[in-house]
Amino acid sequence: MEILIIEDDENIADAVREILSLNNYHTEICYSGLVAVDCVQRNYYDLILLDIMLPGMDGFQVMEKISGKDVPVIFITAKQNIGDKLMGFSLGAEDYIVKPFNFMELLARVEVVLRRNKKMRNEYSYRDVKINLISHHVVKNGVDIEMTPKEFELLVLFVKYQDLIMSREQLVKSVGGGNSPKSTRTIDNHIGQIRKKLDWKDVLISIPKIGYKLKREK
């Protein structure tokens, strides 16, 4: 997947590129609206992440210039008043994310937009494990592994967001598990089952007092 980041703040642009690259997206950065329009006219992108406050040409003007390219756009901006949001959507934006944002939220929204535009892959793999998002099949070394629905949802989260530390509370919210202490204990049990079924004790690791992460596959 090719994603263009149009952002004049180098620190934010680099941070977004890093988190997307860690999740196997190819990225390119443009730091001004004028350069971005030229890039979009010359190249193919599956998705554009577009800031509004840009030098030379703002994000709304960029959106108007590239409207004929039929590429989905997510606005990422510090501007959060309702007028700006309505303007973004009226120009055809798929989503609108306000800075500062959580990287898990960014990745989730990117995935939603890509899937909506039929550009999202339906299979993932990690080591000797293959995961099919359509059939919900998990196969390890050619052998089907039975997973409960919650185990499957957690497994997909970890494989998508490798090396990203996720708190128990985040995991509970992601799989719709409620907000009670019992819910976080249930998450621990689900993860224990995933480790056992896939022999992932060495890669699906606990982060003391925080939560869990899946080590990035080398």
Solvent accessible surface area in square Angstrom, and as a share of the most:
residue,aa,sasa,rsa
1,M,70,0.31
2,E,69,0.31
3,I,1,0.00
4,L,0,0.00
5,I,4,0.02
6,I,0,0.00
7,E,7,0.03
8,D,62,0.32
9,D,58,0.30
10,E,108,0.48
11,N,125,0.64
12,I,52,0.26
13,A,0,0.00
14,D,59,0.31
15,A,38,0.29
16,V,3,0.02
17,R,94,0.34
18,E,108,0.48
19,I,16,0.08
20,L,0,0.00
21,S,55,0.35
22,L,61,0.31
23,N,13,0.07
24,N,88,0.45
25,Y,20,0.08
26,H,116,0.52
27,T,34,0.20
28,E,68,0.31
29,I,24,0.12
30,C,3,0.02
31,Y,87,0.33
32,S,25,0.16
33,G,0,0.00
34,L,110,0.55
35,V,81,0.46
36,A,0,0.00
37,V,23,0.13
38,D,70,0.36
39,C,8,0.05
40,V,2,0.01
41,Q,90,0.40
42,R,155,0.57
43,N,57,0.29
44,Y,145,0.55
45,Y,12,0.04
46,D,14,0.07
47,L,0,0.00
48,I,0,0.00
49,L,3,0.01
50,L,0,0.00
51,D,6,0.03
52,I,4,0.02
53,M,121,0.54
54,L,18,0.09
55,P,69,0.43
56,G,74,0.71
57,M,23,0.10
58,D,51,0.26
59,G,0,0.00
60,F,29,0.12
61,Q,87,0.39
62,V,0,0.00
63,M,12,0.05
64,E,104,0.47
65,K,121,0.51
66,I,4,0.02
67,S,81,0.52
68,G,77,0.74
69,K,81,0.34
70,D,132,0.68
71,V,23,0.13
72,P,11,0.07
73,V,2,0.01
74,I,0,0.00
75,F,0,0.00
76,I,8,0.04
77,T,0,0.00
78,A,58,0.45
79,K,62,0.26
80,Q,120,0.53
81,N,85,0.44
82,I,122,0.62
83,G,42,0.40
84,D,19,0.10
85,K,59,0.25
86,L,110,0.55
87,M,90,0.40
88,G,0,0.00
89,F,95,0.40
90,S,88,0.57
91,L,44,0.22
92,G,49,0.47
93,A,10,0.08
94,E,48,0.21
95,D,27,0.14
96,Y,12,0.05
97,I,3,0.02
98,V,38,0.22
99,K,34,0.15
100,P,136,0.85
101,F,37,0.15
102,N,73,0.37
103,F,71,0.30
104,M,25,0.11
105,E,64,0.29
106,L,0,0.00
107,L,2,0.01
108,A,44,0.34
109,R,75,0.27
110,V,0,0.00
111,E,14,0.06
112,V,70,0.40
113,V,0,0.00
114,L,0,0.00
115,R,117,0.43
116,R,134,0.49
117,N,49,0.25
118,K,186,0.79
119,K,45,0.19
120,M,23,0.10
121,R,108,0.39
122,N,75,0.38
123,E,107,0.48
124,Y,18,0.07
125,S,60,0.38
126,Y,1,0.01
127,R,128,0.47
128,D,54,0.28
129,V,0,0.00
130,K,133,0.56
131,I,2,0.01
132,N,36,0.19
133,L,29,0.15
134,I,128,0.65
135,S,54,0.35
136,H,107,0.48
137,H,104,0.46
138,V,3,0.02
139,V,39,0.22
140,K,39,0.16
141,N,111,0.57
142,G,68,0.65
143,V,93,0.54
144,D,93,0.48
145,I,34,0.17
146,E,143,0.64
147,M,32,0.14
148,T,61,0.35
149,P,102,0.64
150,K,68,0.29
151,E,6,0.03
152,F,10,0.04
153,E,67,0.30
154,L,0,0.00
155,L,0,0.00
156,V,18,0.10
157,L,28,0.14
158,F,0,0.00
159,V,4,0.03
160,K,30,0.13
161,Y,12,0.04
162,Q,14,0.06
163,D,59,0.30
164,L,37,0.18
165,I,76,0.39
166,M,0,0.00
167,S,23,0.15
168,R,61,0.22
169,E,102,0.46
170,Q,58,0.26
171,L,0,0.00
172,V,5,0.03
173,K,151,0.64
174,S,54,0.35
175,V,8,0.05
176,G,61,0.59
177,G,34,0.33
178,G,41,0.39
179,N,139,0.71
180,S,54,0.35
181,P,99,0.62
182,K,139,0.59
183,S,13,0.09
184,T,30,0.17
185,R,139,0.51
186,T,52,0.30
187,I,5,0.02
188,D,46,0.24
189,N,102,0.52
190,H,34,0.15
191,I,0,0.00
192,G,31,0.29
193,Q,77,0.34
194,I,0,0.00
195,R,52,0.19
196,K,143,0.61
197,K,64,0.27
198,L,0,0.00
199,D,96,0.49
200,W,2,0.01
201,K,135,0.57
202,D,80,0.42
203,V,3,0.02
204,L,0,0.00
205,I,43,0.22
206,S,56,0.36
207,I,29,0.15
208,P,111,0.70
209,K,206,0.87
210,I,85,0.43
211,G,0,0.00
212,Y,9,0.03
213,K,44,0.19
214,L,0,0.00
215,K,88,0.37
216,R,63,0.23
217,E,71,0.32
218,K,240,1.02
